[in-house]
Amino acid sequence: MLDMDSVYREYVTVVYKFLLSLCYEEDMAEELTQETFYQAVRSANRYDGSCKVSTWLCQIAKHLWYQEVEHRKKKGTSPLTEDILSKDMPVEDRFNIREEKMELFRKVHVLDETAKEVVLLRVTGAFSFKEIGELFGKNENWARVTYYRAKQKIVKGGNHDEV
């Protein structure tokens, strides 16, 4: 049986960073982190030790995030609400930066789900390749190769059939 107090203390930051890399919203990441641990407490007796605790928790978190995305689709709300561009920046520069970001995310969006998640975890979540590998139940080398291949697809235009 897991000691959920120590599990919480040890993994709360990992789960929070993982969720923040998915949703880009601090408040939502905090809320989903708490819900993740609530669900983990409820299902702790079903944890069989076949994967690392961090992997198990991030699987719960990812499932909750997918539920949130579906909920937002039904309500028609956008997952990104924070404007991260400086108000002091000239309008033209803000527009250009926004367009460049949109183009990058369009290219990331066409990747398969695994590659997309690895790229987003690496770039926005600041996860190490070792941590990413653990989240997927794979090794560090798998995460590096997946990231590299996804990056190559992005550079070549994001086409599914390339690489």
C-alpha positions in Angstrom: 0.0 0.0 0.0 1.3 3.5 -0.9 1.8 6.2 1.7 0.0 8.9 -0.2 1.4 11.7 2.0 4.9 10.9 1.0 3.8 10.2 -2.6 2.3 13.6 -2.7 5.3 15.4 -1.3 7.7 13.5 -3.7 5.7 13.9 -6.9 3.5 17.0 -6.7 6.0 19.1 -8.6 6.4 16.5 -11.4 2.7 16.2 -11.8 2.2 19.9 -11.8 5.0 20.5 -14.4 3.5 17.7 -16.6 0.1 19.3 -16.5 1.4 22.8 -17.0 3.2 21.5 -20.1 -0.2 20.3 -21.4 -2.5 23.1 -20.5 -0.2 26.2 -20.2 -2.4 27.6 -17.5 -1.0 27.7 -13.9 -4.5 27.7 -12.2 -5.7 24.8 -14.3 -2.5 22.9 -13.7 -2.9 23.4 -10.0 -6.5 22.3 -10.1 -5.8 19.2 -12.1 -2.8 18.4 -9.9 -5.1 18.3 -6.9 -7.7 16.3 -8.8 -4.9 13.9 -9.8 -3.9 13.2 -6.3 -7.5 12.9 -5.2 -8.1 10.2 -7.9 -4.8 8.6 -6.9 -5.9 8.3 -3.3 -9.2 6.8 -4.4 -7.5 4.2 -6.6 -4.3 3.6 -4.6 -5.4 0.1 -3.8 -5.4 -0.7 -7.5 -1.8 0.4 -8.0 0.1 -2.8 -8.8 3.6 -1.5 -9.1 4.0 -2.5 -12.7 5.1 1.1 -13.5 6.8 3.9 -11.6 4.6 5.9 -9.3 5.4 9.0 -11.3 4.3 7.3 -14.5 1.0 6.1 -12.8 0.3 9.7 -11.5 1.0 11.3 -14.9 -1.3 8.7 -16.6 -4.0 9.8 -14.2 -3.2 13.5 -14.9 -3.2 13.0 -18.6 -6.6 11.3 -18.5 -8.0 14.2 -16.4 -6.5 16.7 -18.9 -8.2 14.9 -21.8 -11.5 15.0 -19.9 -10.9 18.8 -19.5 -10.2 19.2 -23.2 -13.4 17.4 -24.1 -15.3 19.5 -21.6 -13.9 22.7 -23.1 -14.8 21.6 -26.6 -18.4 21.1 -25.5 -18.4 24.5 -23.9 -16.5 26.2 -26.7 -13.8 27.6 -24.4 -10.1 28.0 -25.4 -7.4 26.2 -23.4 -5.1 29.2 -23.8 -6.3 32.3 -22.0 -3.1 34.1 -20.9 -1.6 36.7 -23.2 2.1 36.3 -22.7 3.2 39.1 -25.0 4.3 42.4 -23.5 1.9 45.3 -23.8 4.9 47.7 -24.3 6.0 45.9 -27.4 5.1 47.5 -30.7 1.9 46.1 -32.2 3.8 44.9 -35.3 6.3 42.9 -33.2 3.6 41.4 -31.1 1.7 40.3 -34.3 4.9 38.8 -35.8 5.7 36.9 -32.7 2.2 35.6 -32.4 2.2 34.5 -36.0 5.5 32.7 -35.6 4.2 30.9 -32.5 1.0 30.0 -34.3 3.0 28.5 -37.2 5.2 26.5 -34.9 2.2 25.1 -33.0 0.5 24.3 -36.3 3.5 22.2 -37.2 3.6 20.6 -33.8 -0.1 19.9 -34.0 0.2 17.7 -37.1 2.6 15.3 -35.4 1.3 12.1 -34.1 0.1 12.2 -30.4 3.2 10.7 -28.9 5.6 12.9 -30.8 3.5 16.0 -30.1 3.4 15.2 -26.4 7.2 14.6 -26.2 7.9 17.9 -28.0 5.6 19.8 -25.7 6.9 18.2 -22.6 10.5 18.9 -23.6 9.9 22.5 -24.8 7.2 23.9 -22.5 7.5 21.6 -19.5 11.2 21.6 -19.2 11.3 17.9 -18.6 14.5 16.0 -19.1 14.6 13.2 -21.7 14.9 10.7 -18.8 11.7 12.1 -17.2 9.9 12.0 -20.5 11.0 8.4 -21.1 9.8 7.5 -17.6 6.4 9.1 -18.2 5.9 6.9 -21.3 7.3 3.8 -19.6 10.3 4.0 -22.0 13.9 4.9 -21.7 15.8 8.1 -22.1 17.2 7.1 -25.5 13.6 6.5 -26.8 12.6 10.0 -25.7 15.7 11.6 -27.4 15.0 9.7 -30.7 11.3 10.6 -30.6 12.1 14.3 -30.0 14.7 14.4 -32.7 12.4 12.8 -35.3 9.6 15.1 -34.3 11.9 18.1 -34.6 13.0 16.9 -38.1 9.3 16.6 -39.2 8.7 20.2 -37.9 11.7 21.5 -39.8 10.6 19.8 -43.0 7.1 21.2 -42.7 5.3 18.8 -40.3 4.3 16.3 -43.0 3.1 13.0 -41.4 4.8 10.8 -44.1 8.3 12.3 -43.7 11.2 10.8 -41.7 
